[in-house]
Amino acid sequence: MAAPGGAGPIGPYPEGVDSDEDREDYDKLRRRVLWTLPYGLYVVGSRHGERRNGMTLNWATQVSFDPKLVGIGVEKPAFTHELITEGGVFSLCTIAREDRAVVRKFTKPVEVDLEARTLNGFEFRDGTSGAPILAMAVAWLDCEVRQAVDCGGHTFFIGEVVDAGFHAEEDTEVLRMEDTRMNYGG
Ligand SMILES: Cc1cc2nc3c(=O)[nH]c(=O)nc-3n(C[C@H](O)[C@H](O)[C@H](O)COP(=O)(O)O)c2cc1C
């Protein structure tokens, strides 16, 4: 997935990058550098009332020991953004490396079957916070939003971990960005 936008190069520019061509070149170079940052790859669960979603996301990191805070960067147009803003909760699920195909199933709003308790056919249960947690997750963090930092095109939601656990063996290899041929960001 390419970086969103298409509105032309984005500043600021280092000294000496003055012409349109230089700016284009620098913009591409900076994107390539950003793409080399190593990331994990997750499914984020979100919920407001009876509306739920699951979304593929790589911009996730722990940001504090005490309290236990985890942050995720979410695009403002995403349905997930709406649900987290209104519901104030999210879950972060790691996925087994062998299940990499799952990533493509969570790139647009999912079909929720409340009777079968599935998101796009994948079984879920509601965590302590109320956010959906995939049964197939290797491990999961259940979070309540403590801060929402406006970052322009994205919001960085910082959540406190209110519950956590494993569904699979602790040493199961989990999915990373490098396991896909996709880019996000840059
Ligand atoms: C490999 C990959 C990584 C992604 N990482 C993020 C991310 O970190 N943050 C984000 O907002 N969207 C990310 N997306 C895009 C979302 O999965 C999704 O397409 C979009 O945000 C809409 O989700 P929605 O169902 O909430 O509307 C990524 C997509 C792919 C394929």
Ligand as a Chemical Component Dictionary entry (heavy atoms), coordinates in Angstrom:
data_LIG
# 
_chem_comp.id                   LIG 
_chem_comp.type                 NON-POLYMER 
_chem_comp.pdbx_formal_charge   0 
_chem_comp.three_letter_code    LIG 
# 
loop_
_chem_comp_atom.comp_id 
_chem_comp_atom.atom_id 
_chem_comp_atom.alt_atom_id 
_chem_comp_atom.type_symbol 
_chem_comp_atom.charge 
_chem_comp_atom.model_Cartn_x 
_chem_comp_atom.model_Cartn_y 
_chem_comp_atom.model_Cartn_z 
_chem_comp_atom.pdbx_ordinal 
LIG C1  C1  C 0 0.239   -3.626 5.826  1  
LIG C2  C2  C 0 -0.712  -2.543 6.227  2  
LIG C3  C3  C 0 -0.435  -1.743 7.325  3  
LIG C4  C4  C 0 -1.319  -0.727 7.718  4  
LIG N1  N1  N 0 -1.031  0.050  8.792  5  
LIG C5  C5  C 0 -1.895  1.018  9.179  6  
LIG C6  C6  C 0 -1.623  1.839  10.307 7  
LIG O1  O1  O 0 -0.603  1.697  10.987 8  
LIG N2  N2  N 0 -2.531  2.805  10.618 9  
LIG C7  C7  C 0 -3.677  3.011  9.899  10 
LIG O2  O2  O 0 -4.456  3.907  10.216 11 
LIG N3  N3  N 0 -3.968  2.240  8.822  12 
LIG C8  C8  C 0 -3.111  1.241  8.461  13 
LIG N4  N4  N 0 -3.402  0.472  7.380  14 
LIG C9  C9  C 0 -4.625  0.755  6.624  15 
LIG C10 C10 C 0 -5.825  0.131  7.335  16 
LIG O3  O3  O 0 -5.622  -1.274 7.498  17 
LIG C11 C11 C 0 -7.134  0.336  6.592  18 
LIG O4  O4  O 0 -7.010  0.073  5.248  19 
LIG C12 C12 C 0 -7.724  1.718  6.690  20 
LIG O5  O5  O 0 -7.207  2.465  7.729  21 
LIG C13 C13 C 0 -9.242  1.636  6.822  22 
LIG O6  O6  O 0 -9.637  0.857  7.934  23 
LIG P1  P1  P 0 -11.126 0.850  8.498  24 
LIG O7  O7  O 0 -11.669 -0.543 8.340  25 
LIG O8  O8  O 0 -11.022 1.206  9.956  26 
LIG O9  O9  O 0 -11.918 1.890  7.724  27 
LIG C14 C14 C 0 -2.517  -0.537 6.979  28 
LIG C15 C15 C 0 -2.807  -1.364 5.885  29 
LIG C16 C16 C 0 -1.917  -2.343 5.505  30 
LIG C17 C17 C 0 -2.245  -3.200 4.328  31 
# 
loop_
_chem_comp_bond.comp_id 
_chem_comp_bond.atom_id_1 
_chem_comp_bond.atom_id_2 
_chem_comp_bond.value_order 
_chem_comp_bond.pdbx_ordinal 
LIG C1  C2  SING 1  
LIG C2  C3  SING 2  
LIG C2  C16 DOUB 3  
LIG C3  C4  DOUB 4  
LIG C4  N1  SING 5  
LIG C4  C14 SING 6  
LIG N1  C5  DOUB 7  
LIG C5  C6  SING 8  
LIG C5  C8  SING 9  
LIG C6  O1  DOUB 10 
LIG C6  N2  SING 11 
LIG N2  C7  SING 12 
LIG C7  O2  DOUB 13 
LIG C7  N3  SING 14 
LIG N3  C8  DOUB 15 
LIG C8  N4  SING 16 
LIG N4  C9  SING 17 
LIG N4  C14 SING 18 
LIG C9  C10 SING 19 
LIG C10 O3  SING 20 
LIG C10 C11 SING 21 
LIG C11 O4  SING 22 
LIG C11 C12 SING 23 
LIG C12 O5  SING 24 
LIG C12 C13 SING 25 
LIG C13 O6  SING 26 
LIG O6  P1  SING 27 
LIG P1  O7  DOUB 28 
LIG P1  O8  SING 29 
LIG P1  O9  SING 30 
LIG C14 C15 DOUB 31 
LIG C15 C16 SING 32 
LIG C16 C17 SING 33 
# 
